[in-house]
Amino acid sequence: MQDKYYVGAYWGPRKETALECARRAELFFHMLARCDPAFAQWFRAGRGFPRELPGWPVRPELKELEELFLKSRHRGASKTVLDDMGFSRMLWNAKKDPIHVHLHCGGYSPWGGPNLCLLNPIWPSAVWERLVRSPVLTEVLTCTVTAWDPDFAMASSSEMVDLVEKEGPEVRMGWLTYLSRRLGRLPPLPAPVRIEPVGTLGWLLVLSPEPMTASNPEHVALTARVRELLDRAGLIQRPQPKPASE
């Protein structure tokens, strides 16, 4: 598999406490575990963990997740907690060929990075390739959206994103793309695009039943065409932070 696929969910400033983020993370990990056995156990960094393990085991329970987020708070030069920068945490599921989850949530500074949930392998693995080439990836994207309520999310290869993404902040298009209803209304889209509702949150656009690759001109053309139609409908461009008032 030449293309490197990943799942990404992104949302703008959203002030949430560590407890609120933990509730979302608890739901996320419990739903993810039902998608595939590869997501049954997660680990974190820390000193002194048993060498036979990938790290310290993480129980996806509310109290433990809240404590993990509290320990990840951003601090300034004077060690002061920067509440508006939110919380960050990286977890992984195995020692060999791991799949990583990168979470950043609770941030509400317009000048900070986006809140996000990323799920990807650091390098190609047989497990991830199996997941990509099965309906499981759609389930993974759906549970990510259900738990985190992002503005948009996608499952795609980084190579495809590089080909169709323009400059500036925008919704990233992928082989699987989720758009929140907050962004606006969907325009008519060409076949073979399939549109599926995700509860009352938004829509999942399935551009193809098979993984789309950056090396296939037809896949690139379809992705670019759908992006163009969504852009015309005002669903692609994301607002820039407003300058600080003087």
Buried (B, 14 or more C-beta within 10 A) or exposed (E): BEBBBBBBBBBBBBEBBBBBBBBBBBBBBBBBBEBBEBBEBBBBEEEEBEEEEBBBEBEBEBEBBBEBBBEBBBEEEEEEEEBBBBBBBEBBBBEEBBBBBBBBBBBBBBEBEBBBBBBBBEEEBEBBBEBBEEEBBBBBBBBBBBBBBBBBBBBBBBBBBEBBBEEEEBBBBBBBBBBBEEBEEBEEBEEEBEEEEBEEBBBBBBBBEEBBBBEBEEBBEBBEBBBEBBBEBEBBEBEEEEEEEE
